[in-house]
Amino acid sequence: MCGICGIFNLNLDPLTRPERIAPMTARLFHRGPDSEGRFSRPHLALGIRRLKIIDLETGDQPLANETGSITLIYNGEIYNFRELRQQLLARGHQFRTHCDGEVIAHLYEEKGPDCLEDLNGMFAIALWDEPNRRLLLARDRAGEKPLYYWQAGDTLAFASEIKSLLEYPEVSREPDFQALTQYFFHGYIPAPRSAFRDIRKLPAAHRLLVENGRLSIESYWRLSDHLRPADAAAVNRQAEEEIVLELRRRIREAAISRLVSDVPLGVFLSGGVDSSTLVALMSELAPGHVNSFSVGFTDRSFNEEPFSSQVARRFRTRHHTLEANTQNLREALDAMADRLDEPLADPAVLPTYLISRFARSEITVALSGEGSDELFGGYPTYIGVPLAESYLRLPRAIRHSLIEPVGKRLRVSPGAVPLGLFLQRFFAHAEKPAAQRHLTWFGMFAPDEIERLLAPAWPGPHPGQAPETIFATLDRVLEGARPENALAGTLYLDFRTYLEDNLLVKVDRASMACSLEMRTPFLDHRLVEFAAGLPASLKLRGLHLKYILKKAVEPWLPREIVYRQKRGFSVPIAGWMRGELAPLIAEKLDPEKLKRQGWFDPAFVTRLVEEHRSGRADHRKALWTLLSFQLWRERWMR
């Protein structure tokens, strides 16, 4: 695991500021505290900070082929590097190291940019091809590893994190207000935009090529190519049993492939089906020697420690528990405000940071269960997809006069599963088109709420004036996709947006802030492709989430773990913002401060704060989104 950066002149002229590669590289120290590497040509400067995971002695970067004609730096892990290495040795290639990254240079010799298709792993790559005078940048299929870039004239700069790019003097901190308008809807900023006007994200499964002075970006893998077609044959009982066996095999292979490491390794254990499955499979290889880590909360509705402890006892892991409290959560809030160079409204980043910091004293690599919910249907909002279709078949008069008024009066619990809040959002937005409806259910502020939030002086687009701004991501993501039905389309949408631009960003920044590598077996692309081709009816069966996944892992886990209610990995922020965090909310959302800033309607924000504080309403999502934005604004904007 590493942090990479570079500066390149598209026309191969000498760089004007090659010395800036030093501070750009230094800014990524937390991603790779073990060593630093450089590579330079008059027109190119590369920098790398390395966290040593595989081949501790000879694996420092940059890496090259036998002749030095191909040079690369990369961040990530290639899990099938041993198989690729044997194939390349048989073709006459000579290796200088035993690390996974060197296979990329030799594979590129064989296949050029198409070598990416052979890689099974998580990665962000920068590769210089001297004979062809070509620069290749690329990201893995799911987007586990980040890569940002900036271009002005004939200069291109790129880095694993925005903060590294900001060390280049010409990179502006001017915000991208269209992206920030989207932030208030999603709670994150969808690719390819970033929070800064001139900085872009290279989307997942894309490569950027610079050759003959031209820059081009293209995808090399599409999840849409693997979706089940709408006219596919129904699955009978025998076929379902075969699917269960095949899914079980693929999960096992994905998990075992991610256990290759020359440093201590463990697993983040919530006690849910995903992380418990990983514990079960790891314990097959090292019974009694698996390090597991979990976070406990005093609020019982958020506390999953009893379940994680049950799994730990069942598989005899070396279990470590960290108790989350207001003190260390506030420490995490301050730390992540410094690390997150884009606003991110996912409060789960706090326990993710805490458990990463806690685990780092014992391990350098941790496995986690991200991706499973989007592939197999794990979120309660997915139940809303068929329910909405049934609800909309009711006469309009009944919906509007009888049902919706009841929904508005539902009491909202401050717990981890606020059913009342889900139902309120369901009724309020059920009549939108399926994709817009789901994004609104999942989102922070609804479009009409954003319109009330933003002051006339907001420099970006207003939803009322440019409604396409809010749903701008949909056209890009859904282009060319032909999902089986609305549920399959919703899963595909979440994989391409919420997973890529929220969950994986959260995991990467929180873990790498602690110099900890995170691996996600459920995002093995072979497993992803298989899951995408399964019928949606095998993922949501009635009101049962993850139906087929749970059938597959039944032999490995206690039944009460497999079929317990999903809670998610979050923080009791609703109560926290009424108590210990109330002074910070009052400070950052002070009406006079908001009036001076001129971007938000102080009266609207004050009403949210007062209603939440008094318990008359639950505005946890809206207030956390605003707090996260204000913390980011103070730290990163000038």
C-alpha positions in Angstrom: 0.0 0.0 0.0 1.4 3.4 -1.0 0.9 6.9 -2.0 1.9 8.0 -5.5 2.2 11.3 -7.4 3.7 12.7 -10.5 4.2 15.7 -12.8 4.4 15.3 -16.6 4.7 17.5 -19.7 2.4 16.3 -22.4 4.7 17.6 -25.2 7.8 16.0 -23.5 9.3 19.5 -22.9 11.3 20.1 -19.7 9.1 20.5 -16.6 8.9 24.0 -15.2 8.6 23.0 -11.6 10.2 19.5 -11.2 11.3 20.3 -7.7 7.6 20.2 -6.5 7.6 16.4 -6.6 9.4 16.5 -3.2 6.6 18.2 -1.2 4.0 16.4 -3.2 5.6 13.1 -2.2 6.1 14.1 1.4 2.4 15.0 1.7 1.6 11.3 1.3 3.9 10.1 4.1 0.9 8.6 6.1 0.1 6.3 3.1 3.7 4.9 3.0 5.9 5.6 6.0 8.4 2.8 5.3 10.3 4.2 2.3 10.4 6.9 -0.4 11.3 6.6 -4.1 11.7 8.9 -7.1 12.1 8.7 -10.8 12.9 11.6 -13.1 13.3 12.6 -16.7 13.4 16.1 -18.0 9.6 15.9 -18.8 8.6 13.5 -16.0 8.9 13.3 -12.2 7.4 10.5 -10.2 7.2 10.1 -6.4 6.2 7.2 -4.2 5.8 6.6 -0.4 5.7 2.9 0.4 4.0 0.9 3.1 5.8 -2.5 3.0 3.4 -5.5 2.7 5.0 -8.0 0.2 8.7 -8.5 -0.4 10.0 -6.3 2.4 13.6 -6.4 1.3 13.7 -5.8 -2.4 10.2 -4.4 -3.2 10.9 -0.7 -3.0 9.6 1.4 -5.9 9.9 2.7 -8.6 9.9 -0.7 -10.3 11.1 -1.6 -13.9 11.4 -4.3 -16.4 14.8 -5.9 -17.3 16.0 -3.1 -19.6 14.5 -0.2 -17.6 12.4 0.8 -20.6 9.2 0.4 -18.5 9.1 2.2 -15.1 6.1 2.3 -12.8 4.9 3.3 -9.4 1.7 2.0 -8.0 -0.6 1.8 -4.9 -2.4 -1.4 -4.1 -2.0 -5.1 -4.3 -2.1 -7.6 -7.2 -3.5 -10.8 -5.8 -2.8 -13.0 -8.8 0.8 -11.9 -9.1 2.3 -15.3 -8.5 0.3 -16.9 -11.3 1.2 -14.0 -13.6 4.9 -14.2 -12.6 5.1 -17.9 -13.5 3.5 -17.2 -16.9 6.0 -14.3 -17.5 9.0 -16.4 -16.4 8.0 -19.1 -18.9 8.0 -16.4 -21.6 11.6 -15.5 -20.7 11.1 -12.4 -18.5 13.6 -11.9 -15.7 12.6 -10.5 -12.3 14.7 -8.6 -9.9 12.3 -8.7 -6.9 9.6 -10.9 -5.4 7.0 -8.2 -5.1 3.6 -8.2 -6.8 4.1 -4.8 -8.6 6.9 -5.9 -10.8 4.6 -8.2 -12.7 2.8 -5.1 -14.0 5.9 -3.8 -15.8 6.6 -7.2 -17.5 2.9 -7.8 -18.3 2.8 -4.3 -19.9 5.7 -5.4 -22.2 3.6 -8.2 -23.4 0.2 -6.5 -23.8 0.6 -2.8 -23.5 -2.3 -0.9 -21.8 -4.5 -4.0 -22.2 -2.4 -5.6 -19.4 -4.9 -4.1 -16.9 -7.4 -6.8 -17.9 -5.2 -9.5 -16.5 -4.8 -7.9 -13.1 -6.9 -9.1 -10.1 -6.4 -6.6 -7.4 -6.8 -3.1 -6.1 -4.5 -0.5 -7.7 -3.7 2.9 -8.9 -0.9 2.8 -11.4 1.4 5.3 -13.1 3.6 3.7 -15.8 6.1 5.4 -18.1 6.8 3.6 -21.4 10.1 5.0 -22.7 10.2 3.4 -26.2 6.7 4.6 -27.0 6.9 7.9 -25.0 3.7 7.0 -23.3 2.3 7.6 -19.9 -0.4 5.3 -18.5 -2.5 6.0 -15.4 -5.1 3.5 -14.2 -7.4 2.6 -11.4 -8.8 -0.8 -10.3 -12.3 -2.0 -11.4 -14.2 -1.1 -8.2 -12.2 2.0 -7.3 -10.6 0.8 -4.1 -7.5 2.9 -4.7 -7.8 6.6 -5.5 -6.2 8.7 -8.2 -6.7 12.4 -8.8 -5.3 14.5 -11.6 -5.0 18.2 -12.7 -4.1 19.5 -16.2 -3.4 23.1 -17.3 -1.9 23.6 -20.7 0.8 21.0 -21.3 1.3 20.1 -17.6 -0.4 17.2 -16.0 -0.1 16.4 -12.3 -1.6 13.4 -10.5 -1.6 12.0 -6.9 -3.3 9.5 -4.6 -4.9 12.3 -2.6 -5.9 15.9 -3.4 -3.7 17.3 -0.6 -0.6 16.2 -2.6 -1.8 18.0 -5.7 -2.3 21.1 -3.7 1.4 21.2 -3.1 1.9 22.1 -6.8 1.8 25.9 -6.9 -0.4 26.3 -9.9 -3.2 24.1 -8.6 -6.0 26.3 -7.4 -8.1 25.8 -4.3 -11.1 27.3 -6.1 -14.1 25.1 -5.2 -16.3 23.3 -7.7 -19.6 24.6 -6.7 -21.6 22.3 -9.0 -19.9 19.4 -7.3 -20.6 20.9 -3.9 -24.3 21.2 -4.8 -24.3 17.5 -5.5 -22.5 16.9 -2.2 -25.5 18.2 -0.3 -27.7 15.7 -2.1 -25.5 12.6 -2.1 -23.3 13.3 1.0 -20.2 12.7 -1.2 -19.0 14.0 -4.6 -19.5 11.6 -7.5 -16.6 11.1 -10.0 -15.2 12.5 -12.1 -15.7 15.8 -10.2 -13.9 16.8 -7.0 -14.5 19.5 -4.5 -12.0 21.6 -6.4 -12.8 23.2 -9.7 -9.7 22.1 -11.6 -9.0 18.7 -10.0 -10.7 15.6 -11.3 -10.9 12.0 -10.2 -10.0 9.2 -12.6 -13.1 7.0 -12.4 -12.9 3.4 -11.4 -12.0 0.9 -14.1 -10.6 3.7 -16.3 -7.2 4.4 -17.8 -5.7 7.7 -18.7 -3.2 7.6 -21.6 -0.9 10.5 -22.7 0.8 9.9 -26.1 1.9 12.3 -28.9 0.8 15.2 -26.8 -2.8 14.0 -26.5 -4.6 12.9 -23.3 -7.4 10.4 -23.5 -9.5 8.6 -20.8 -11.3 5.4 -21.5 -12.9 2.5 -19.5 -11.2 -0.9 -19.7 -14.0 -2.8 -17.8 -17.7 -2.3 -17.5 -19.9 -3.9 -14.9 -22.9 -3.3 -17.2 -21.4 -6.0 -19.6 -22.1 -8.6 -16.9 -25.6 -7.7 -15.9 -28.3 -10.3 -16.2 -30.5 -9.5 -19.2 -34.2 -8.8 -18.7 -35.2 -11.8 -20.9 -33.0 -14.4 -19.1 -34.6 -17.7 -18.2 -36.1 -18.2 -14.8 -34.0 -20.0 -12.2 -35.4 -23.3 -10.9 -34.5 -25.0 -7.7 -31.8 -27.2 -9.1 -30.2 -24.1 -10.8 -30.4 -22.2 -7.5 -28.5 -25.0 -5.7 -25.8 -24.9 -8.3 -25.6 -21.1 -7.9 -25.1 -21.5 -4.2 -22.3 -23.9 -4.7 -20.6 -21.7 -7.2 -21.0 -18.6 -5.1 -19.6 -20.4 -2.1 -16.5 -21.4 -4.2 -15.9 -17.9 -5.5 -16.2 -16.3 -2.0 -13.7 -18.7 -0.6 -11.2 -18.1 -3.5 -11.6 -14.3 -3.2 -11.0 -14.4 0.6 -8.0 -16.8 0.5 -6.3 -14.8 -2.4 -6.3 -11.7 -0.1 -4.4 -13.4 2.7 -1.0 -13.1 0.9 1.2 -10.9 3.1 4.6 -10.7 4.6 3.3 -8.6 7.5 0.7 -9.3 10.3 -2.9 -9.5 9.0 -6.3 -9.4 10.6 -10.0 -8.7 10.0 -12.5 -6.0 11.1 -15.4 -8.0 12.7 -18.8 -6.4 13.1 -20.6 -9.7 13.8 -22.6 -9.3 10.5 -22.8 -11.9 7.8 -20.0 -10.3 5.6 -17.2 -9.9 8.2 -18.2 -13.1 10.0 -17.8 -15.0 6.7 -14.3 -13.6 6.3 -13.4 -14.7 9.9 -14.7 -18.2 9.1 -12.6 -18.6 6.0 -9.5 -17.1 7.5 -9.8 -19.5 10.5 -9.8 -22.5 8.1 -6.2 -21.6 7.2 -5.0 -20.4 10.6 -7.3 -21.8 13.4 -6.8 -19.9 16.6 -4.4 -17.4 15.1 -6.8 -14.9 13.4 -6.7 -11.3 14.8 -10.1 -9.8 14.8 -11.1 -6.2 15.8 -14.4 -4.6 16.6 -15.8 -1.3 18.0 -18.3 -1.2 20.8 -20.9 1.5 21.7 -22.7 2.1 24.9 -25.9 2.8 22.9 -27.3 -0.8 22.5 -29.0 0.0 19.2 -25.6 0.7 17.7 -23.5 -1.8 19.6 -22.6 -4.9 17.6 -20.0 -6.1 20.0 -22.1 -9.0 21.5 -22.4 -10.4 17.9 -18.7 -9.9 17.1 -17.7 -11.5 20.4 -20.0 -14.5 19.6 -18.3 -15.0 16.3 -14.8 -14.5 17.8 -15.5 -17.2 20.4 -16.9 -19.6 17.7 -13.8 -19.3 15.6 -11.3 -18.8 18.5 -9.9 -15.6 17.2 -7.6 -13.3 19.0 -10.3 -10.7 19.5 -9.7 -7.0 20.3 -12.4 -4.6 21.2 -12.3 -0.8 21.3 -15.0 1.1 23.2 -16.1 4.2 21.2 -16.9 7.2 23.5 -17.4 10.9 23.0 -13.8 11.6 23.7 -12.2 9.3 21.1 -15.0 10.0 18.6 -14.3 13.7 18.9 -10.6 12.9 18.3 -11.6 11.0 15.2 -13.7 13.9 14.0 -10.7 16.3 14.3 -8.3 13.8 12.7 -10.5 13.1 9.7 -11.3 16.8 9.2 -7.5 17.1 8.6 -7.3 14.0 6.4 -10.5 14.4 4.3 -9.6 16.9 1.6 -13.2 16.6 0.2 -16.3 16.8 2.3 -17.8 13.4 3.2 -21.0 13.1 5.2 -20.6 9.5 6.2 -20.3 9.4 10.1 -19.0 5.8 9.8 -15.6 7.3 8.9 -15.1 8.0 12.6 -15.3 4.4 13.9 -13.4 3.2 10.8 -10.6 5.6 11.7 -10.7 4.5 15.4 -10.6 0.8 14.6 -7.8 1.3 12.1 -5.8 3.2 14.6 -6.5 0.6 17.3 -5.6 -2.3 15.0 -2.4 -0.8 13.6 -0.5 -1.6 16.8 -1.1 -5.3 16.0 -1.4 -5.6 12.2 -0.6 -3.9 9.0 -3.3 -5.4 6.8 -7.0 -5.9 7.6 -9.8 -7.5 5.6 -13.2 -5.9 5.5 -16.6 -6.7 4.0 -17.3 -3.7 1.7 -19.2 -4.4 -1.5 -21.3 -7.2 -0.4 -24.4 -5.1 0.2 -24.3 -3.5 -3.2 -23.7 -6.9 -4.9 -26.3 -9.0 -3.0 -28.9 -6.6 -1.8 -28.1 -5.8 1.8 -29.6 -2.4 2.5 -33.1 -2.0 3.9 -33.8 0.7 1.2 -33.8 -2.1 -1.4 -37.0 -3.4 0.1 -38.5 -0.1 -0.9 -38.0 -0.8 -4.6 -40.8 -3.5 -4.9 -42.8 -1.8 -2.2 -42.9 1.4 -4.2 -44.1 -0.4 -7.3 -46.9 -1.9 -5.2 -47.7 1.4 -3.5 -47.9 3.2 -6.8 -50.6 0.8 -8.0 -52.9 2.2 -5.3 -55.3 4.9 -6.4 -53.7 8.3 -6.2 -56.5 9.7 -4.0 -55.9 6.9 -1.3 -52.1 7.5 -1.4 -52.4 11.3 -0.9 -55.4 11.5 1.5 -55.0 8.5 3.7 -51.4 7.0 3.7 -49.1 9.9 3.2 -50.5 12.0 6.1 -49.9 9.0 8.4 -46.3 8.7 7.2 -45.6 12.4 8.0 -46.7 11.8 11.7 -44.5 8.8 12.3 -42.2 9.0 15.3 -38.5 8.8 14.4 -36.3 6.7 16.8 -32.7 8.0 17.4 -31.4 4.4 17.1 -29.3 2.8 14.4 -32.4 1.6 12.4 -34.8 4.6 12.4 -37.8 2.9 10.7 -39.9 6.1 11.0 -37.3 8.1 9.1 -37.2 5.5 6.4 -40.9 5.5 6.0 -41.2 9.3 6.0 -38.7 9.4 3.1 -40.5 6.5 1.4 -43.8 8.3 1.2 -42.3 11.7 0.4 -40.5 10.5 -2.7 -42.2 7.3 -3.8 -43.6 8.8 -7.0 -40.2 9.8 -8.4 -38.6 7.7 -11.2 -37.0 4.6 -9.7 -33.3 5.8 -9.9 -34.1 9.3 -8.6 -36.3 7.9 -5.9 -33.6 5.6 -4.6 -30.9 8.3 -4.6 -33.3 10.6 -2.7 -34.1 7.9 -0.1 -30.4 7.3 0.4 -29.3 10.9 0.2 -28.8 13.7 2.7 -31.0 16.6 1.6 -33.8 16.1 -0.9 -33.7 18.5 -3.9 -36.4 20.8 -2.5 -34.6 20.9 0.8 -31.4 21.9 -0.9 -33.3 24.8 -2.6 -34.3 26.0 0.9 -30.8 25.5 2.3 -28.9 27.5 -0.3 -28.9 31.3 -0.1 -29.3 33.3 -3.3 -25.6 34.1 -3.1 -24.6 30.4 -3.4 -22.0 30.5 -6.3 -23.2 27.2 -7.7 -26.4 26.0 -9.4 -29.6 25.8 -7.4 -31.8 22.8 -7.9 -34.8 24.9 -8.7 -33.0 26.6 -11.5 -30.9 23.7 -12.8 -32.6 20.5 -11.5 -30.4 18.3 -13.7 -27.5 19.2 -11.4 -28.7 17.0 -8.7 -29.2 13.9 -10.8 -26.2 14.6 -13.2 -24.6 11.4 -12.2 -27.4 9.2 -13.5 -26.9 9.7 -17.2 -23.1 8.9 -16.9 -23.5 5.9 -14.7 -26.6 4.3 -16.4 -25.4 4.8 -20.0 -25.3 1.5 -21.7 -26.6 -0.4 -18.7 -29.6 -2.7 -19.3 -30.5 -4.1 -15.9 -33.0 -6.9 -15.5 -35.5 -4.8 -13.5 -35.7 -1.8 -11.1 -34.0 -3.7 -8.2 -31.1 -4.8 -10.4 -30.7 -1.2 -11.6 -30.7 0.1 -8.1 -27.9 -2.4 -7.1 -25.9 -1.4 -10.2 -26.4 2.3 -9.4 -25.1 1.9 -5.8 -22.1 -0.1 -6.9 -21.1 2.7 -9.4 -21.8 5.6 -7.1 -22.3 5.0 -3.3 -19.7 2.3 -3.1 -17.1 3.9 -5.3 -17.4 7.5 -4.2 -18.5 7.1 -0.5 -17.7 3.7 1.1 -14.4 3.1 -0.6 -13.2 6.7 -0.1 -14.2 6.4 3.6 -12.3 3.1 4.0 -9.2 4.3 2.1 -8.8 7.6 3.9 -9.6 6.3 7.4 -7.3 3.3 7.1 -4.4 5.0 5.3 -4.5 7.9 7.8 -3.2 5.1 10.2 -0.9 3.5 7.6 -3.1 0.4 7.5 -3.9 -1.5 4.3 -7.5 -2.6 3.8 -8.5 -5.5 1.6 -12.1 -6.2 0.4 -12.6 -9.8 -0.8 -16.2 -9.2 -2.0 -14.8 -6.8 -4.6 -12.8 -9.5 -6.4 -13.8 -8.8 -10.0 -14.6 -12.4 -10.7 -17.0 -12.5 -7.8 -18.4 -9.1 -8.8 -19.1 -10.3 -12.4 -20.7 -13.5 -11.1 -23.0 -11.6 -8.7 -24.0 -9.0 -11.3 -25.3 -11.9 -13.5 -27.5 -13.4 -10.8 -31.3 -12.8 -10.8 -32.4 -10.0 -8.6 -35.0 -12.4 -7.1 -32.1 -14.3 -5.6 -30.9 -11.2 -3.8 -34.1 -9.9 -2.3 -36.6 -12.7 -1.6 -39.8 -11.1 -0.2 -38.5 -9.0 2.7 -35.3 -11.1 3.1 -32.1 -9.2 2.2 -29.1 -11.1 0.7 -31.1 -14.3 0.2 -28.6 -16.1 -2.0 -25.5 -14.9 -0.1 -26.9 -16.1 3.2 -27.7 -19.5 1.6 -24.1 -19.8 0.5 -22.5 -19.0 3.8 -25.0 -21.1 6.0 -22.5 -24.0 6.4 -19.8 -21.6 7.8 -21.7 -19.5 10.3 -24.1 -19.8 13.2 -27.7 -19.4 12.0 -28.4 -16.5 14.4 -25.5 -14.5 12.8 -26.5 -15.3 9.2 -30.1 -14.1 9.7 -29.9 -11.3 12.3 -31.1 -7.8 11.4 -28.6 -5.6 9.6 -27.5 -2.5 11.5 -24.6 -1.1 9.6 -21.4 0.4 10.9 -22.3 3.8 12.2 -22.3 6.3 15.1 -25.1 7.4 17.4 -24.9 10.9 16.0 -28.6 11.8 16.5 -28.2 11.7 20.3 -24.6 12.9 20.1 -25.6 16.1 18.4 -28.2 16.8 21.1 -25.6 16.3 23.8 -21.8 16.5 23.7 -21.6 17.6 20.1 -24.2 20.4 20.5 -21.6 23.1 21.3 -19.7 22.3 18.1 -22.9 22.3 16.0 -23.8 25.7 17.6 -20.4 27.1 16.7 -20.1 25.8 13.2 -23.8 26.5 12.3 -24.1 29.8 14.2 -26.6 32.0 12.3 -24.3 35.1 12.4 -21.4 33.0 10.9 -23.7 31.6 8.2 -24.9 35.1 7.4 -21.3 36.3 7.0 -20.5 33.3 4.8 -23.6 34.1 2.7 -24.0 30.6 1.3 -26.8 29.1 3.4 -30.1 30.4 4.7 -29.5 31.0 8.4 -33.2 30.7 9.3 -33.5 27.3 7.6 -30.4 25.9 9.2 -31.4 27.3 12.6 -34.8 25.6 12.3 -33.0 22.3 11.6 -30.8 22.7 14.6 -33.6 23.7 17.0 -36.0 20.9 15.9 -33.3 18.3 16.2 -32.1 19.5 19.6 -35.6 19.6 21.0 -36.4 16.1 19.7 -39.3 17.4 17.5 -37.6 16.0 14.4 -34.6 13.9 13.4 -32.3 15.9 11.2 -29.2 13.8 11.9 -28.3 13.4 8.2 -28.8 17.0 7.2 -26.9 18.4 10.2 -24.0 16.0 9.9 -23.8 16.9 6.2 -23.6 20.6 7.1 -21.1 20.1 9.9 -18.8 18.0 7.7 -19.0 20.7 5.0 -18.1 23.5 7.5 -15.2 21.5 8.9 -13.9 20.9 5.4 -14.4 24.5 4.3 -12.4 25.8 7.3 -9.5 23.4 6.7 -9.2 23.3 3.0 -10.6 26.4 1.4 -8.9 29.8 1.2 
